[in-house]
Amino acid sequence: MALEPVRYSHAGQDLAGWLARPAGSPRAAVVVFPTIANINAAVERRAVMLAGLGYLAMVADFYGKATSDPEMVRTLADQLRSNVSLYRGRIAAALGALRGLPEAAGLPMLATGYCMGGQAALEAARDGHDLLAAVSFHGILSTDRPAQPDAMKARLLICHGDADPLVPREQVLAFWEEMDAAGADWHFHTYSQVRHGFTDPGSDARGFDAVKYNASADRQSWAAMVSLFAEVLA
C-alpha cells in the first residue's frame, strides 16, 4: 500500500504526514507518532497494518525534514523536546491535520507512537486532547509538564520493556505516580528481559545494545492495542 502525503505546518515549519487508507469506511482515525528518526519503514508498516484493521492512519512528522545522520536527528529531537509548548504544539498540529481531512470528519480519534512517538502520544493525552485512547510502545515516560488532575480524556496503554535502559524503573514509578495523581485511566504492560525498540525487527541491526527486537513482546503489545481500540470504540 502506498502512503499518501498530507501537507500541514506548525510554527513556520512545513510538515508532511503520511496517510494509509482502509479498504472501506474507516472506523476511527489514528495518528501514529514515529520514532526519534521520524518516518521510517517500520512506522510506515504500522500505519498500513492499522489501515488493514479499518483505521484511517496517518504517520506524523516531527521535524519537516528527513535525515539519516544520528547526530542531526538527536539535535532536531532535542530542539523540539526542550520547549514543551513547541513540542505539544507540533503534536497538536498532527492531530489537527488528520482531523481536518474530509474522510476523518466525525470519526473518533486515537493516537499511538513508538519510542519518542510513544512519549508524544502520552503528551497528547496529558495535554487533554479529545482522544478515546493513546498507546505508547517502548516510549519515553518522562515529561516536562506533568498531567493535571482530571485533564486527560484518553484511556492509556503503555507497553514497556523492563530491561529498557532508556526508561529505567525509577522513570516507570514516577510515571505511575503521575498518572495516579492525575486520576488517569491507564494500563501498563511490562515485558521482562525486553529492551527498547522491541517492536522493530530492524533493531538488532543497529549495533546499539539498548535496542533489541522481541517477537513475543511485539505480538503481545500489538494485540493489547487492538483489543483496547476495539473496547473504546464499542
N, C-alpha and C positions, 0 to 999 in steps of 0.2 A: 504494500500500500504506500503510495506516495503521499507525503505530508504536504499540506498547503501553507504558504506563508500568511501570517496575519500581521499587518503592519500597525504599530502603535508607537507611542512615545511617552517619555516621562522626564521631567526636569531638563528639557532641552536635548535629551538623548533619543535618537531614533532606535527603535527596537523591533524585533521580528519574532513573533511566536510561530509555532508550527502545529498545524491542526490535523487531527486524524478524525475522520467522519465514520460513524457506524453505517451499516448497510440500510437500516430502516430508520424510523423516527427515534431520536435519542431519548433515553430515559432520564438523563441528567447531564450536566456539563461539569467537566473535571479539569482544573488547572494542574498540570504536572510541573512541579518546580525541579529543575535539574541539579546536578552536582556542581561543585565549585568550577568544574571545567566547562560549564554551560552545556548547551545541547550536544549530545553525542549519540552514537549508535545505540547504546544501552538504554538511554532515556527515550529515544525515538521508538524503540521496540516496546516499551511500556505503554506509550500513547497508543500504538497500534493494537496492543493487547486489550486496552480499555475500550477502544472502538469496537473490537470484536465482541465485547460483552454488552454493547449497546450504548456506550457513552460517547458524547462529543468531547474529545480530549485535546487540550492544547498545551504544548510544552512552552513554558515561559522563557523569556530572555532576560538574564541578569544584567548584561553589560552592553549590549548593542554592537558587539564585535566578537570575532572568533579568533582564538589564538591557541596554539598547542604548546607554547612556552610556559612551563610550570611557574617560573618566577613572575611572568606577566599576569598569569591567572591569579596567583596569590596577591599581587599588588591590586588588581581590579577588585578582588573579593574584599580585601582589607579596606580599600577606599569606600566601598559600598556599605560594609557592615559597621564601619567605625562611626557612622552617622545613622542612628536608629530611625530618625524621621525620614531620611533619604531611603534607607533600606525598606522600611514599611511602605513608603510611597511607591517604590519600584514594584513591590509585591502587589499592592493595590492596583497598580496600572495593569498588571497581567490579568488580575481578576476582572477588571473593568473591560479589558479588551475582549475577553471571552464572553462576558455577559452582554456586551454590546453587539455581538453578531446576531443577525436576524434569526438564524436557526437555534440560537440559545434563548430566545425570548420566552420568559415564563418558566424556564427549566430550573429545577433545584440545582444548587451549586455545591461542589465538593472540591477538596484540594488534597493533593498528595505530593510527596517530594522525597528526594534521595540525597543523603549527606547534607551539604549546605541547603539543598532543597527541602530536606526534612525540617531543618530549622525554619526555613521560610514558610512552610505550611503551618508550623506551630506559631510563628509570628503573625500570620494572617488570623489565626484563631485568637491569639492574645489581643489583637487589635479590634476584635469584635465584629469581624466581617460576617455577613449573613451566609454562613456555610452550614450544611447539615452535618458534615464530618470533615476532619482533617487528619491525614495519616502521614507519619514520619517513618521512613525506612533508614536505619543507621544514621539518623540525623543528629546534629549538634543540639543539645538541650538547653544550653545557657542562653541568656538574653540580657540586654542592657535596659529593658523596660518590662519588669515582671507583670504578669497578668493581674488585673484588678478584680476585686470581688464581684461576681455576677456579671462580668463583662463579656464572657465567652459564650457564644451561641452554639458552636460546633461541638459535637462529640469527637473525642480524640482517640486515636490508636497510635501507639508508639511501639515500633518493632526494633529491638536493640540487641546487639551482640554483647554479651557480658565480658568478653575479652577485648573490647574495642578500646585501644589506648587513647583515642581522641575524645572519648566520652567516659571518663573514669567514674567509678562508683559514687564518689562524692558529688559529681555533677548530676548523677541519676537521683540521689537522695534529695539534693536541693530542688530538683525539678518536681519530685513528688510533693515536697512541702509547699512549693509554689502553687501547684495545682490544687492541693487541698485547701490552701488559704483562699484561693480564688473561687472555690466551690465548683470546680470543673467536673465534667463527666468524662472520665478518662480510663482507658485500658492500656496497660503496659505489658508487652510480651518480651521476655528476655530469653535469649538462646545461649546456653552455656558453651564456653570454649569457642565462641564465634567472634570474629574480628570485624572491623569496619569494612564497608563495601561488600557485604556478604551477598547482595542480590545481583552483582555484576560478574558474569563469567570471565570478563577481561581483567578482573582484579589481580589474579595470580600472575599475570604477565607484566605487572607494573614494577616489580622489583622493590616494592615498598612493604616492609614487614607488617605494618599496621593494617593493611588491607588484604583480605583473602575471601574468595568465593566460598559459599557453603550452600550446597544444593538443597539440603533439607530445610535450612532456615529460609532460603529463598522461597521454596514451595509453601512452607507453613505461613510465612508472613503475607504472601500474596493471597492465600486462601482466607486469612483473617481479614484482610482489607475487603475482599469481595463479599465476605459474609456481613461485615459492618455496613458496607454500602447498601446491600440488599435490605438490611434491617431498617436503616434510617429512611429508606425510600418506600418501605412497605406502607 
